[in-house]
Amino acid sequence: MATTTRPASLDLNSTFSRAGSQFKGLNLREPGQWPILPKLSAWIAAGLVVLALGWVAFVQAADDELQAEKAKEPQLKQDYRNKWAQAVNLTELRKQKQQVQEYVTQLEKQLPGKAEMDALLSDINTAGLGRGLEFELFRPGQIELKDYYAELPISLRVSGRYHDIGAFAADVANLSRIVTLHNLNVATPPRDPSGRLTMEATARTYRYLDVNEIAEIRKAKAEKAKGAKK
């Protein structure tokens, strides 16, 4: 008895025909009622769209990061050149640092310590009396604390001859400790035919702070900054 065999092409055509028929007449408003094949196709398409969007976002973020790193490149190159130049001149820079340190040490020696302030005030007074000047006012003010030194203003008013006042100012400038004169005002006293002059000024002298004083200043600043943040 002969057996009839259907061609494979007819089976494929019928399969494609049945699959295509599932996509006909779909109601886009009710995808839940679609046949299984359109549903699978829709899910696959949605997944591909999500993957594509995620890939684009990932690539965009990576590109932004790359551009940011490229923008840093010129500054990094400049920093490298600067550090390379410093490394080449390291020996010379160390010599300069040592010279600066020696100069700072020399200046610090010209600043009196806390125990030497009374002697310095006495030296200023002696300088004026030695020139024959009369002190009408000699009043130390409130000490002003800086980061590494303290500044003491002294209100002065002396009277005497013109050349003696000038010599007194020079003597103050030549003291072994640093003393500067500010706000000088020289005038002739009214109703004084003797020719004497009066000089008013503010003398400022400086002293270095010891380790404990520097620590207290830093602590006070830290507490102040902490309070400001609150």
JODA-V205281 format. One line per field, one symbol per residue. phi: phi as a letter, one per 40 degrees, with the letter a starting at -180 (. if undefined). burial: + if it has 16 or more other ideal C-beta (glycine too) atoms within 10 Angstrom, else -. Layout:
# JODA-V205281
phi=???
burial=???
This chain:
# JODA-V205281
phi=.cbcbcccccccccccccccccccgccccbccccccccccccccccccccccccccccccccccccccccccddcccccccccccccccccccccccccccccccccccccccdcccccccccccccccccgcbccaabccccbcbcbabbbcbcbabbicdccccccccccccccbcbbbbfcabacccgbccgcbbbbabcbbbbccccccccccccccccccccccc
burial=---------------------------------+----------------------------------------------------------------------------++----+--++-++--++--+-+---------------++-+++-+-+++---++-+++-++----+++-+--------------++++-+-+++++++---+---+-------------
